[in-house]
Amino acid sequence: MSNPLYAVADFCLIPMGLPQPSVGPEIAEVQRVLEKSGLDGYGTNLEGPWDDVMRVIGECHQAVHALGCKRIATDIRIGTRTDKSITSGGNDGKVQRVVDILASEKK
């Protein structure tokens, strides 16, 4: 494929079977992986080339398993589009579009 598919992925990683009810340390580790990834996003919403997004979600799994979590469930919702070129900041553009629409309604 000459142009890699660009993806926006919203994922929820759920550590399971831990001896304590808190998952704070595991989620903090996920955040560390996301910060090192170089992909755009906020929280667990990532955007970038498809393969990079999938790689980083996998790295999040590996990092949480390395903390001793034996089981992880992850829900993923992914959006792609081929009618428009998006290289980064796709979510920022979506938010700005809604802000602009709301601002125009106040005039």
Biopython code that builds the backbone (N, CA, C, O; Angstrom):
import numpy as np
from Bio.PDB.StructureBuilder import StructureBuilder

atoms = [
    (1, "MET", "N", (0.851, -1.173, 0.000)),
    (1, "MET", "CA", (0.000, 0.000, 0.000)),
    (1, "MET", "C", (0.896, 1.235, 0.000)),
    (1, "MET", "O", (1.761, 1.362, 0.866)),
    (2, "SER", "N", (0.707, 2.145, -0.951)),
    (2, "SER", "CA", (1.577, 3.305, -1.049)),
    (2, "SER", "C", (1.304, 4.316, 0.054)),
    (2, "SER", "O", (2.246, 4.889, 0.603)),
    (3, "ASN", "N", (0.057, 4.546, 0.388)),
    (3, "ASN", "CA", (-0.284, 5.435, 1.491)),
    (3, "ASN", "C", (-0.815, 4.593, 2.646)),
    (3, "ASN", "O", (-1.868, 3.969, 2.521)),
    (4, "PRO", "N", (-0.095, 4.567, 3.773)),
    (4, "PRO", "CA", (-0.592, 3.758, 4.883)),
    (4, "PRO", "C", (-1.921, 4.314, 5.393)),
    (4, "PRO", "O", (-2.132, 5.527, 5.434)),
    (5, "LEU", "N", (-2.795, 3.415, 5.774)),
    (5, "LEU", "CA", (-4.096, 3.807, 6.299)),
    (5, "LEU", "C", (-3.900, 4.550, 7.608)),
    (5, "LEU", "O", (-3.195, 4.072, 8.497)),
    (6, "TYR", "N", (-4.513, 5.701, 7.731)),
    (6, "TYR", "CA", (-4.421, 6.518, 8.937)),
    (6, "TYR", "C", (-5.600, 6.163, 9.827)),
    (6, "TYR", "O", (-6.733, 6.089, 9.351)),
    (7, "ALA", "N", (-5.353, 5.944, 11.105)),
    (7, "ALA", "CA", (-6.397, 5.472, 12.005)),
    (7, "ALA", "C", (-6.510, 6.351, 13.241)),
    (7, "ALA", "O", (-5.523, 6.894, 13.734)),
    (8, "VAL", "N", (-7.725, 6.473, 13.721)),
    (8, "VAL", "CA", (-8.002, 7.057, 15.025)),
    (8, "VAL", "C", (-8.611, 5.938, 15.846)),
    (8, "VAL", "O", (-9.661, 5.408, 15.482)),
    (9, "ALA", "N", (-7.977, 5.572, 16.940)),
    (9, "ALA", "CA", (-8.436, 4.452, 17.757)),
    (9, "ALA", "C", (-8.723, 4.918, 19.179)),
    (9, "ALA", "O", (-7.880, 5.531, 19.834)),
    (10, "ASP", "N", (-9.909, 4.619, 19.632)),
    (10, "ASP", "CA", (-10.294, 4.843, 21.020)),
    (10, "ASP", "C", (-10.276, 3.468, 21.670)),
    (10, "ASP", "O", (-11.032, 2.584, 21.266)),
    (11, "PHE", "N", (-9.425, 3.277, 22.670)),
    (11, "PHE", "CA", (-9.378, 1.955, 23.276)),
    (11, "PHE", "C", (-9.453, 2.038, 24.789)),
    (11, "PHE", "O", (-9.013, 3.006, 25.409)),
    (12, "CYS", "N", (-10.019, 1.005, 25.351)),
    (12, "CYS", "CA", (-10.178, 0.886, 26.792)),
    (12, "CYS", "C", (-9.504, -0.413, 27.221)),
    (12, "CYS", "O", (-10.023, -1.501, 26.972)),
    (13, "LEU", "N", (-8.360, -0.295, 27.860)),
    (13, "LEU", "CA", (-7.603, -1.452, 28.319)),
    (13, "LEU", "C", (-8.030, -1.748, 29.756)),
    (13, "LEU", "O", (-7.983, -0.867, 30.614)),
    (14, "ILE", "N", (-8.443, -2.979, 30.014)),
    (14, "ILE", "CA", (-8.984, -3.350, 31.318)),
    (14, "ILE", "C", (-8.143, -4.470, 31.924)),
    (14, "ILE", "O", (-8.264, -5.626, 31.521)),
    (15, "PRO", "N", (-7.284, -4.129, 32.899)),
    (15, "PRO", "CA", (-6.532, -5.173, 33.594)),
    (15, "PRO", "C", (-7.508, -6.015, 34.427)),
    (15, "PRO", "O", (-8.397, -5.474, 35.085)),
    (16, "MET", "N", (-7.338, -7.316, 34.392)),
    (16, "MET", "CA", (-8.269, -8.202, 35.093)),
    (16, "MET", "C", (-7.515, -9.151, 36.023)),
    (16, "MET", "O", (-6.347, -9.469, 35.798)),
    (17, "GLY", "N", (-8.209, -9.595, 37.069)),
    (17, "GLY", "CA", (-7.664, -10.621, 37.957)),
    (17, "GLY", "C", (-6.548, -10.152, 38.867)),
    (17, "GLY", "O", (-5.724, -10.954, 39.306)),
    (18, "LEU", "N", (-6.513, -8.867, 39.153)),
    (18, "LEU", "CA", (-5.466, -8.354, 40.039)),
    (18, "LEU", "C", (-5.847, -8.610, 41.500)),
    (18, "LEU", "O", (-7.031, -8.721, 41.818)),
    (19, "PRO", "N", (-4.858, -8.706, 42.386)),
    (19, "PRO", "CA", (-5.176, -8.980, 43.783)),
    (19, "PRO", "C", (-5.822, -7.795, 44.511)),
    (19, "PRO", "O", (-6.399, -7.971, 45.584)),
    (20, "GLN", "N", (-5.729, -6.606, 43.942)),
    (20, "GLN", "CA", (-6.336, -5.424, 44.553)),
    (20, "GLN", "C", (-7.334, -4.807, 43.574)),
    (20, "GLN", "O", (-7.200, -4.991, 42.364)),
    (21, "PRO", "N", (-8.340, -4.073, 44.082)),
    (21, "PRO", "CA", (-9.343, -3.497, 43.185)),
    (21, "PRO", "C", (-8.841, -2.320, 42.342)),
    (21, "PRO", "O", (-9.392, -2.056, 41.274)),
    (22, "SER", "N", (-7.822, -1.621, 42.797)),
    (22, "SER", "CA", (-7.307, -0.461, 42.075)),
    (22, "SER", "C", (-6.487, -0.886, 40.858)),
    (22, "SER", "O", (-5.690, -1.821, 40.935)),
    (23, "VAL", "N", (-6.685, -0.204, 39.751)),
    (23, "VAL", "CA", (-5.875, -0.446, 38.542)),
    (23, "VAL", "C", (-5.030, 0.787, 38.197)),
    (23, "VAL", "O", (-4.498, 0.894, 37.093)),
    (24, "GLY", "N", (-4.915, 1.707, 39.147)),
    (24, "GLY", "CA", (-4.157, 2.938, 38.924)),
    (24, "GLY", "C", (-2.740, 2.720, 38.423)),
    (24, "GLY", "O", (-2.339, 3.353, 37.446)),
    (25, "PRO", "N", (-1.962, 1.839, 39.064)),
    (25, "PRO", "CA", (-0.584, 1.639, 38.587)),
    (25, "PRO", "C", (-0.522, 1.096, 37.156)),
    (25, "PRO", "O", (0.368, 1.468, 36.393)),
    (26, "GLU", "N", (-1.451, 0.231, 36.795)),
    (26, "GLU", "CA", (-1.470, -0.340, 35.447)),
    (26, "GLU", "C", (-1.836, 0.727, 34.411)),
    (26, "GLU", "O", (-1.243, 0.784, 33.334)),
    (27, "ILE", "N", (-2.803, 1.560, 34.742)),
    (27, "ILE", "CA", (-3.214, 2.619, 33.813)),
    (27, "ILE", "C", (-2.110, 3.670, 33.692)),
    (27, "ILE", "O", (-1.903, 4.227, 32.614)),
    (28, "ALA", "N", (-1.406, 3.942, 34.780)),
    (28, "ALA", "CA", (-0.270, 4.866, 34.713)),
    (28, "ALA", "C", (0.799, 4.320, 33.764)),
    (28, "ALA", "O", (1.428, 5.081, 33.029)),
    (29, "GLU", "N", (1.001, 3.010, 33.782)),
    (29, "GLU", "CA", (1.985, 2.393, 32.880)),
    (29, "GLU", "C", (1.539, 2.532, 31.422)),
    (29, "GLU", "O", (2.360, 2.784, 30.540)),
    (30, "VAL", "N", (0.252, 2.370, 31.175)),
    (30, "VAL", "CA", (-0.288, 2.566, 29.818)),
    (30, "VAL", "C", (-0.006, 3.997, 29.376)),
    (30, "VAL", "O", (0.411, 4.226, 28.240)),
    (31, "GLN", "N", (-0.232, 4.957, 30.263)),
    (31, "GLN", "CA", (0.007, 6.360, 29.912)),
    (31, "GLN", "C", (1.477, 6.594, 29.575)),
    (31, "GLN", "O", (1.788, 7.366, 28.669)),
    (32, "ARG", "N", (2.378, 5.936, 30.293)),
    (32, "ARG", "CA", (3.812, 6.068, 29.982)),
    (32, "ARG", "C", (4.112, 5.560, 28.573)),
    (32, "ARG", "O", (4.867, 6.187, 27.831)),
    (33, "VAL", "N", (3.518, 4.421, 28.206)),
    (33, "VAL", "CA", (3.720, 3.868, 26.861)),
    (33, "VAL", "C", (3.188, 4.846, 25.817)),
    (33, "VAL", "O", (3.842, 5.094, 24.804)),
    (34, "LEU", "N", (2.003, 5.399, 26.063)),
    (34, "LEU", "CA", (1.409, 6.333, 25.102)),
    (34, "LEU", "C", (2.270, 7.577, 24.932)),
    (34, "LEU", "O", (2.449, 8.061, 23.814)),
    (35, "GLU", "N", (2.800, 8.093, 26.024)),
    (35, "GLU", "CA", (3.639, 9.286, 25.944)),
    (35, "GLU", "C", (4.908, 9.028, 25.141)),
    (35, "GLU", "O", (5.377, 9.915, 24.428)),
    (36, "LYS", "N", (5.469, 7.829, 25.246)),
    (36, "LYS", "CA", (6.697, 7.489, 24.508)),
    (36, "LYS", "C", (6.424, 7.158, 23.042)),
    (36, "LYS", "O", (7.356, 7.141, 22.238)),
    (37, "SER", "N", (5.171, 6.894, 22.680)),
    (37, "SER", "CA", (4.854, 6.395, 21.339)),
    (37, "SER", "C", (5.086, 7.413, 20.232)),
    (37, "SER", "O", (5.382, 7.037, 19.098)),
    (38, "GLY", "N", (4.957, 8.687, 20.544)),
    (38, "GLY", "CA", (5.086, 9.701, 19.511)),
    (38, "GLY", "C", (3.818, 9.903, 18.701)),
    (38, "GLY", "O", (3.795, 10.731, 17.791)),
    (39, "LEU", "N", (2.760, 9.160, 19.014)),
    (39, "LEU", "CA", (1.487, 9.344, 18.310)),
    (39, "LEU", "C", (0.684, 10.445, 18.980)),
    (39, "LEU", "O", (0.859, 10.731, 20.164)),
    (40, "ASP", "N", (-0.197, 11.056, 18.204)),
    (40, "ASP", "CA", (-1.085, 12.070, 18.748)),
    (40, "ASP", "C", (-2.229, 11.392, 19.472)),
    (40, "ASP", "O", (-2.546, 10.229, 19.222)),
    (41, "GLY", "N", (-2.832, 12.127, 20.356)),
    (41, "GLY", "CA", (-4.004, 11.596, 21.029)),
    (41, "GLY", "C", (-4.152, 12.179, 22.413)),
    (41, "GLY", "O", (-3.326, 12.971, 22.866)),
    (42, "TYR", "N", (-5.199, 11.782, 23.068)),
    (42, "TYR", "CA", (-5.494, 12.234, 24.417)),
    (42, "TYR", "C", (-6.031, 11.051, 25.191)),
    (42, "TYR", "O", (-6.965, 10.387, 24.743)),
    (43, "GLY", "N", (-5.452, 10.779, 26.349)),
    (43, "GLY", "CA", (-5.916, 9.642, 27.134)),
    (43, "GLY", "C", (-5.656, 8.362, 26.367)),
    (43, "GLY", "O", (-4.517, 8.064, 26.007)),
    (44, "THR", "N", (-6.702, 7.614, 26.122)),
    (44, "THR", "CA", (-6.547, 6.378, 25.362)),
    (44, "THR", "C", (-7.167, 6.517, 23.981)),
    (44, "THR", "O", (-7.705, 5.555, 23.434)),
    (45, "ASN", "N", (-7.090, 7.701, 23.427)),
    (45, "ASN", "CA", (-7.507, 7.949, 22.063)),
    (45, "ASN", "C", (-6.238, 8.250, 21.288)),
    (45, "ASN", "O", (-5.588, 9.266, 21.530)),
    (46, "LEU", "N", (-5.882, 7.380, 20.363)),
    (46, "LEU", "CA", (-4.635, 7.501, 19.593)),
    (46, "LEU", "C", (-4.933, 7.778, 18.143)),
    (46, "LEU", "O", (-5.962, 7.347, 17.623)),
    (47, "GLU", "N", (-4.050, 8.488, 17.488)),
    (47, "GLU", "CA", (-4.188, 8.618, 16.049)),
    (47, "GLU", "C", (-2.826, 8.580, 15.395)),
    (47, "GLU", "O", (-1.845, 9.115, 15.913)),
    (48, "GLY", "N", (-2.791, 7.932, 14.242)),
    (48, "GLY", "CA", (-1.563, 7.798, 13.492)),
    (48, "GLY", "C", (-1.718, 6.707, 12.458)),
    (48, "GLY", "O", (-2.820, 6.193, 12.271)),
    (49, "PRO", "N", (-0.653, 6.343, 11.786)),
    (49, "PRO", "CA", (-0.730, 5.246, 10.825)),
    (49, "PRO", "C", (-1.214, 3.962, 11.513)),
    (49, "PRO", "O", (-0.847, 3.674, 12.652)),
    (50, "TRP", "N", (-2.045, 3.201, 10.795)),
    (50, "TRP", "CA", (-2.676, 1.997, 11.331)),
    (50, "TRP", "C", (-1.687, 1.094, 12.074)),
    (50, "TRP", "O", (-1.918, 0.725, 13.226)),
    (51, "ASP", "N", (-0.584, 0.743, 11.406)),
    (51, "ASP", "CA", (0.373, -0.185, 12.008)),
    (51, "ASP", "C", (0.960, 0.369, 13.299)),
    (51, "ASP", "O", (1.190, -0.382, 14.247)),
    (52, "ASP", "N", (1.204, 1.671, 13.346)),
    (52, "ASP", "CA", (1.753, 2.279, 14.559)),
    (52, "ASP", "C", (0.738, 2.248, 15.693)),
    (52, "ASP", "O", (1.088, 1.960, 16.838)),
    (53, "VAL", "N", (-0.523, 2.544, 15.374)),
    (53, "VAL", "CA", (-1.577, 2.512, 16.390)),
    (53, "VAL", "C", (-1.703, 1.106, 16.979)),
    (53, "VAL", "O", (-1.780, 0.945, 18.197)),
    (54, "MET", "N", (-1.724, 0.093, 16.114)),
    (54, "MET", "CA", (-1.842, -1.286, 16.600)),
    (54, "MET", "C", (-0.615, -1.698, 17.416)),
    (54, "MET", "O", (-0.735, -2.392, 18.426)),
    (55, "ARG", "N", (0.563, -1.262, 16.967)),
    (55, "ARG", "CA", (1.799, -1.572, 17.694)),
    (55, "ARG", "C", (1.757, -0.987, 19.097)),
    (55, "ARG", "O", (2.115, -1.667, 20.058)),
    (56, "VAL", "N", (1.328, 0.256, 19.231)),
    (56, "VAL", "CA", (1.323, 0.913, 20.531)),
    (56, "VAL", "C", (0.292, 0.275, 21.464)),
    (56, "VAL", "O", (0.556, 0.126, 22.657)),
    (57, "ILE", "N", (-0.866, -0.099, 20.948)),
    (57, "ILE", "CA", (-1.846, -0.799, 21.792)),
    (57, "ILE", "C", (-1.240, -2.117, 22.278)),
    (57, "ILE", "O", (-1.425, -2.491, 23.436)),
    (58, "GLY", "N", (-0.532, -2.811, 21.417)),
    (58, "GLY", "CA", (0.161, -4.041, 21.822)),
    (58, "GLY", "C", (1.221, -3.773, 22.876)),
    (58, "GLY", "O", (1.375, -4.550, 23.818)),
    (59, "GLU", "N", (1.954, -2.673, 22.722)),
    (59, "GLU", "CA", (2.968, -2.313, 23.715)),
    (59, "GLU", "C", (2.326, -2.019, 25.071)),
    (59, "GLU", "O", (2.904, -2.321, 26.115)),
    (60, "CYS", "N", (1.135, -1.433, 25.049)),
    (60, "CYS", "CA", (0.410, -1.192, 26.306)),
    (60, "CYS", "C", (0.093, -2.519, 26.987)),
    (60, "CYS", "O", (0.256, -2.657, 28.199)),
    (61, "HIS", "N", (-0.361, -3.489, 26.203)),
    (61, "HIS", "CA", (-0.627, -4.822, 26.765)),
    (61, "HIS", "C", (0.651, -5.408, 27.367)),
    (61, "HIS", "O", (0.637, -5.906, 28.493)),
    (62, "GLN", "N", (1.746, -5.350, 26.624)),
    (62, "GLN", "CA", (3.006, -5.915, 27.108)),
    (62, "GLN", "C", (3.451, -5.247, 28.409)),
    (62, "GLN", "O", (3.922, -5.920, 29.326)),
    (63, "ALA", "N", (3.301, -3.923, 28.487)),
    (63, "ALA", "CA", (3.737, -3.187, 29.674)),
    (63, "ALA", "C", (2.909, -3.572, 30.900)),
    (63, "ALA", "O", (3.455, -3.733, 31.992)),
    (64, "VAL", "N", (1.599, -3.720, 30.724)),
    (64, "VAL", "CA", (0.745, -4.080, 31.859)),
    (64, "VAL", "C", (0.988, -5.539, 32.267)),
    (64, "VAL", "O", (0.998, -5.851, 33.458)),
    (65, "HIS", "N", (1.181, -6.421, 31.303)),
    (65, "HIS", "CA", (1.536, -7.802, 31.641)),
    (65, "HIS", "C", (2.856, -7.839, 32.420)),
    (65, "HIS", "O", (3.003, -8.626, 33.355)),
    (66, "ALA", "N", (3.801, -6.999, 32.040)),
    (66, "ALA", "CA", (5.098, -6.964, 32.717)),
    (66, "ALA", "C", (4.970, -6.542, 34.184)),
    (66, "ALA", "O", (5.847, -6.832, 34.997)),
    (67, "LEU", "N", (3.865, -5.852, 34.518)),
    (67, "LEU", "CA", (3.619, -5.475, 35.911)),
    (67, "LEU", "C", (3.033, -6.637, 36.718)),
    (67, "LEU", "O", (2.831, -6.519, 37.926)),
    (68, "GLY", "N", (2.764, -7.750, 36.048)),
    (68, "GLY", "CA", (2.238, -8.917, 36.746)),
    (68, "GLY", "C", (0.782, -9.223, 36.470)),
    (68, "GLY", "O", (0.245, -10.201, 36.991)),
    (69, "CYS", "N", (0.136, -8.405, 35.660)),
    (69, "CYS", "CA", (-1.264, -8.659, 35.326)),
    (69, "CYS", "C", (-1.313, -9.817, 34.324)),
    (69, "CYS", "O", (-0.699, -9.751, 33.259)),
    (70, "LYS", "N", (-2.033, -10.857, 34.668)),
    (70, "LYS", "CA", (-2.050, -12.051, 33.833)),
    (70, "LYS", "C", (-3.111, -12.006, 32.731)),
    (70, "LYS", "O", (-3.024, -12.758, 31.761)),
    (71, "ARG", "N", (-4.108, -11.134, 32.873)),
    (71, "ARG", "CA", (-5.188, -11.096, 31.891)),
    (71, "ARG", "C", (-5.610, -9.651, 31.638)),
    (71, "ARG", "O", (-5.766, -8.860, 32.568)),
    (72, "ILE", "N", (-5.790, -9.326, 30.359)),
    (72, "ILE", "CA", (-6.214, -7.980, 29.960)),
    (72, "ILE", "C", (-7.295, -8.117, 28.901)),
    (72, "ILE", "O", (-7.173, -8.920, 27.975)),
    (73, "ALA", "N", (-8.342, -7.336, 29.042)),
    (73, "ALA", "CA", (-9.359, -7.236, 27.993)),
    (73, "ALA", "C", (-9.303, -5.814, 27.448)),
    (73, "ALA", "O", (-9.194, -4.860, 28.218)),
    (74, "THR", "N", (-9.375, -5.664, 26.138)),
    (74, "THR", "CA", (-9.346, -4.339, 25.531)),
    (74, "THR", "C", (-10.457, -4.211, 24.506)),
    (74, "THR", "O", (-10.603, -5.044, 23.611)),
    (75, "ASP", "N", (-11.233, -3.154, 24.655)),
    (75, "ASP", "CA", (-12.237, -2.791, 23.655)),
    (75, "ASP", "C", (-11.618, -1.715, 22.780)),
    (75, "ASP", "O", (-11.015, -0.768, 23.285)),
    (76, "ILE", "N", (-11.766, -1.859, 21.463)),
    (76, "ILE", "CA", (-11.179, -0.892, 20.533)),
    (76, "ILE", "C", (-12.241, -0.452, 19.532)),
    (76, "ILE", "O", (-12.945, -1.277, 18.951)),
    (77, "ARG", "N", (-12.342, 0.847, 19.342)),
    (77, "ARG", "CA", (-13.183, 1.417, 18.296)),
    (77, "ARG", "C", (-12.239, 2.212, 17.398)),
    (77, "ARG", "O", (-11.551, 3.118, 17.868)),
    (78, "ILE", "N", (-12.203, 1.875, 16.098)),
    (78, "ILE", "CA", (-11.254, 2.495, 15.176)),
    (78, "ILE", "C", (-12.010, 3.156, 14.025)),
    (78, "ILE", "O", (-12.939, 2.582, 13.457)),
    (79, "GLY", "N", (-11.599, 4.344, 13.706)),
    (79, "GLY", "CA", (-12.148, 5.038, 12.544)),
    (79, "GLY", "C", (-11.039, 5.303, 11.545)),
    (79, "GLY", "O", (-9.929, 5.681, 11.920)),
    (80, "THR", "N", (-11.340, 5.106, 10.285)),
    (80, "THR", "CA", (-10.407, 5.449, 9.207)),
    (80, "THR", "C", (-11.194, 6.169, 8.128)),
    (80, "THR", "O", (-12.420, 6.078, 8.075)),
    (81, "ARG", "N", (-10.489, 6.877, 7.280)),
    (81, "ARG", "CA", (-11.135, 7.473, 6.108)),
    (81, "ARG", "C", (-10.120, 7.608, 4.991)),
    (81, "ARG", "O", (-8.933, 7.833, 5.227)),
    (82, "THR", "N", (-10.607, 7.469, 3.782)),
    (82, "THR", "CA", (-9.723, 7.557, 2.626)),
    (82, "THR", "C", (-10.072, 8.732, 1.717)),
    (82, "THR", "O", (-9.410, 8.950, 0.703)),
    (83, "ASP", "N", (-11.107, 9.488, 2.077)),
    (83, "ASP", "CA", (-11.520, 10.606, 1.232)),
    (83, "ASP", "C", (-10.798, 11.898, 1.570)),
    (83, "ASP", "O", (-10.999, 12.915, 0.906)),
    (84, "LYS", "N", (-9.967, 11.869, 2.589)),
    (84, "LYS", "CA", (-9.320, 13.080, 3.058)),
    (84, "LYS", "C", (-7.949, 12.714, 3.608)),
    (84, "LYS", "O", (-7.797, 11.674, 4.249)),
    (85, "SER", "N", (-6.959, 13.551, 3.367)),
    (85, "SER", "CA", (-5.615, 13.290, 3.876)),
    (85, "SER", "C", (-5.501, 13.858, 5.293)),
    (85, "SER", "O", (-5.689, 15.054, 5.516)),
    (86, "ILE", "N", (-5.189, 12.979, 6.237)),
    (86, "ILE", "CA", (-4.992, 13.396, 7.617)),
    (86, "ILE", "C", (-3.636, 12.847, 8.035)),
    (86, "ILE", "O", (-3.405, 11.639, 7.976)),
    (87, "THR", "N", (-2.747, 13.726, 8.452)),
    (87, "THR", "CA", (-1.428, 13.255, 8.862)),
    (87, "THR", "C", (-1.240, 13.330, 10.363)),
    (87, "THR", "O", (-0.490, 12.530, 10.922)),
    (88, "SER", "N", (-1.884, 14.252, 11.023)),
    (88, "SER", "CA", (-1.871, 14.321, 12.488)),
    (88, "SER", "C", (-2.855, 15.405, 12.899)),
    (88, "SER", "O", (-3.272, 16.230, 12.085)),
    (89, "GLY", "N", (-3.214, 15.389, 14.159)),
    (89, "GLY", "CA", (-4.126, 16.407, 14.659)),
    (89, "GLY", "C", (-5.551, 16.229, 14.192)),
    (89, "GLY", "O", (-6.341, 17.171, 14.260)),
    (90, "GLY", "N", (-5.899, 15.054, 13.723)),
    (90, "GLY", "CA", (-7.254, 14.817, 13.223)),
    (90, "GLY", "C", (-8.320, 15.104, 14.258)),
    (90, "GLY", "O", (-9.359, 15.684, 13.941)),
    (91, "ASN", "N", (-8.072, 14.702, 15.490)),
    (91, "ASN", "CA", (-9.056, 14.956, 16.529)),
    (91, "ASN", "C", (-9.165, 16.432, 16.841)),
    (91, "ASN", "O", (-10.263, 16.928, 17.092)),
    (92, "ASP", "N", (-8.046, 17.151, 16.833)),
    (92, "ASP", "CA", (-8.085, 18.583, 17.069)),
    (92, "ASP", "C", (-8.940, 19.267, 16.012)),
    (92, "ASP", "O", (-9.721, 20.166, 16.324)),
    (93, "GLY", "N", (-8.793, 18.841, 14.771)),
    (93, "GLY", "CA", (-9.598, 19.410, 13.692)),
    (93, "GLY", "C", (-11.080, 19.135, 13.874)),
    (93, "GLY", "O", (-11.912, 19.996, 13.590)),
    (94, "LYS", "N", (-11.415, 17.941, 14.347)),
    (94, "LYS", "CA", (-12.818, 17.593, 14.588)),
    (94, "LYS", "C", (-13.405, 18.460, 15.695)),
    (94, "LYS", "O", (-14.527, 18.952, 15.577)),
    (95, "VAL", "N", (-12.651, 18.644, 16.762)),
    (95, "VAL", "CA", (-13.115, 19.476, 17.864)),
    (95, "VAL", "C", (-13.302, 20.918, 17.391)),
    (95, "VAL", "O", (-14.308, 21.551, 17.711)),
    (96, "GLN", "N", (-12.340, 21.434, 16.634)),
    (96, "GLN", "CA", (-12.429, 22.812, 16.154)),
    (96, "GLN", "C", (-13.637, 22.999, 15.245)),
    (96, "GLN", "O", (-14.292, 24.040, 15.293)),
    (97, "ARG", "N", (-13.936, 22.010, 14.425)),
    (97, "ARG", "CA", (-15.100, 22.102, 13.535)),
    (97, "ARG", "C", (-16.385, 22.250, 14.344)),
    (97, "ARG", "O", (-17.243, 23.062, 13.999)),
    (98, "VAL", "N", (-16.524, 21.482, 15.405)),
    (98, "VAL", "CA", (-17.719, 21.578, 16.249)),
    (98, "VAL", "C", (-17.759, 22.937, 16.959)),
    (98, "VAL", "O", (-18.821, 23.554, 17.050)),
    (99, "VAL", "N", (-16.619, 23.402, 17.457)),
    (99, "VAL", "CA", (-16.552, 24.715, 18.105)),
    (99, "VAL", "C", (-16.987, 25.802, 17.119)),
    (99, "VAL", "O", (-17.747, 26.701, 17.479)),
    (100, "ASP", "N", (-16.507, 25.718, 15.880)),
    (100, "ASP", "CA", (-16.864, 26.703, 14.861)),
    (100, "ASP", "C", (-18.366, 26.672, 14.565)),
    (100, "ASP", "O", (-18.993, 27.722, 14.427)),
    (101, "ILE", "N", (-18.939, 25.478, 14.467)),
    (101, "ILE", "CA", (-20.379, 25.361, 14.202)),
    (101, "ILE", "C", (-21.173, 25.981, 15.347)),
    (101, "ILE", "O", (-22.122, 26.727, 15.104)),
    (102, "LEU", "N", (-20.804, 25.685, 16.579)),
    (102, "LEU", "CA", (-21.522, 26.234, 17.725)),
    (102, "LEU", "C", (-21.374, 27.744, 17.798)),
    (102, "LEU", "O", (-22.327, 28.451, 18.126)),
    (103, "ALA", "N", (-20.170, 28.243, 17.490)),
    (103, "ALA", "CA", (-19.930, 29.698, 17.523)),
    (103, "ALA", "C", (-20.766, 30.398, 16.463)),
    (103, "ALA", "O", (-21.271, 31.495, 16.703)),
    (104, "SER", "N", (-20.921, 29.782, 15.290)),
    (104, "SER", "CA", (-21.709, 30.419, 14.221)),
    (104, "SER", "C", (-23.182, 30.478, 14.570)),
    (104, "SER", "O", (-23.894, 31.353, 14.076)),
    (105, "GLU", "N", (-23.655, 29.572, 15.408)),
    (105, "GLU", "CA", (-25.057, 29.562, 15.822)),
    (105, "GLU", "C", (-25.358, 30.672, 16.814)),
    (105, "GLU", "O", (-26.516, 31.061, 16.968)),
    (106, "LYS", "N", (-24.341, 31.190, 17.491)),
    (106, "LYS", "CA", (-24.521, 32.249, 18.491)),
    (106, "LYS", "C", (-24.564, 33.628, 17.862)),
    (106, "LYS", "O", (-24.896, 34.604, 18.535)),
    (107, "LYS", "N", (-24.235, 33.726, 16.587)),
    (107, "LYS", "CA", (-24.180, 35.039, 15.908)),
    (107, "LYS", "C", (-25.544, 35.513, 15.553)),
    (107, "LYS", "O", (-25.693, 36.592, 14.979)),
]
sb = StructureBuilder()
sb.init_structure("model")
sb.init_model(0)
sb.init_chain("A")
sb.init_seg("    ")
for serial, (resi, resn, name, xyz) in enumerate(atoms, 1):
    if name == "N":
        sb.init_residue(resn, " ", resi, " ")
    sb.init_atom(name, np.array(xyz, "f"), 0.0, 1.0, " ", f" {name:<3s}", serial, name[0])
structure = sb.get_structure()
